[in-house]
Amino acid sequence: MAQTDVLLTRQPAPQTVPPCALPPKEYEVACNTGVHTSSGLATTGFQTAKYLVDEWFQNCYAHYHQALADRDTSEQQRHESRQLAAETEALAEHKQQDSTRRLGERLQDAHCWKSELQQEVDALATETDLLQAQKQRLECALDATSLPFSMVMDHMQCRERRQHPDLVRDHVEMELLKEAELIRNIQQLLKRTILQAVDQIRLNQEHKETCERDWSDKVEAYNIDETCSRYHSQSIEVQLHPHSAAFEESASTPETWAQFTQDNLLRAERERQASANLRTLIDAILRDTAEDLRLQCDAVNLAIASRCEELEDARHKLQYHLQKTLREITDREQQIAVLKQAIKDKEAPLQVAQSRLYQRSQRPNVELCRDAAQLRLLSEVEELNLSLSLLREKLQEAQQALHNLEDTRMCLEKDIAVKTNSLFIDRQKCMAHRTRYPTVLQLAGYQ
């Protein structure tokens, strides 16, 4: 007989006939005795394999009880199944709604970070463009310094062609040397600043690309989560993925996810601020260097102008002295001519006096007397010789003075030519070319 007791988790439903209401019944085995019994050898084969009637009823009752118990168990299980299905359906609906809500919150967080990343990317792009413009200004300013440097070197080479005694280390040369040194220092500063700007642009682009990758990942994740948030139990796009619930060891936590983006934003903002500070520094450098170059240019121009005034004044004085010297030379030449004429004029009286003395020296015997005429002739010859000596001495002095004046004239003319050459170099070769000196805007990289 099958077991009729069943383990249940709930109180069983009421049965029509409780199993315990049927009292057990005892049956007695009938003895085959009497006139109509089948005892004997002839009926032995018909009695050995058959049940008794009571056994048949008992077997039927047992099947009844087992069927009733199985139905009760099935009904209990159906009740529990319906209740479990309702509970699991409600739980699944609640969990799905909670998941949808969590996906919505995740979408809001992702959208917030995505917006901040987009703003940072745009800000970095704008800042990089501004820094590129400043770098272009640096390159233009560096190119603009090449003309002043070539001008300074050309001026110094031209001034080396000055002649003695104007080949001096004057104030103009000192200012030109200062200008050349200033331009070299500014060129080195601009080159270093350009390299610094290039490095900062590279860092800006790297952090911009990092933020763009993060933004792209968040856009992709946002689209995925947005698609997931639209899924529901009646969606036709869903299907079973048995292994999708496996835990990914490389998956990030919400804290590390937010910290990753926050770190990217902080680094990008730090580089953007550094780029802005560098732009401010570049602007100050270009402004200061342009002002310094223009101030030094004005100092050189002032020094050249002052030197030209000195040379012009010296040349005027030399020309004045040259004119005086030329007049003096003319006077000396006239004086020499007068002295020569005077000497020539004294030769005839001397010849007369000497001829008289010579003729009178031919007087015979006692007639050769030192009379008054003889003494007067001797005195006359002596006076004439003395006059001639004085005249010749004055002539020699005049000729020496004339020679000195000629030398002075040559020196003055040479010095005037030197001054004229120096003026030509400083005015025509230097000052005229310095009119092409770059303006402040060009030196600041705006043109």
Summary of the structure (lengths in Angstrom):
residues: 447
radius of gyration: 68.1
end to end distance: 112.5
largest distance: 258.3
contacts: 1147
relative contact order: 0.09
helix: 79%
strand: 0%
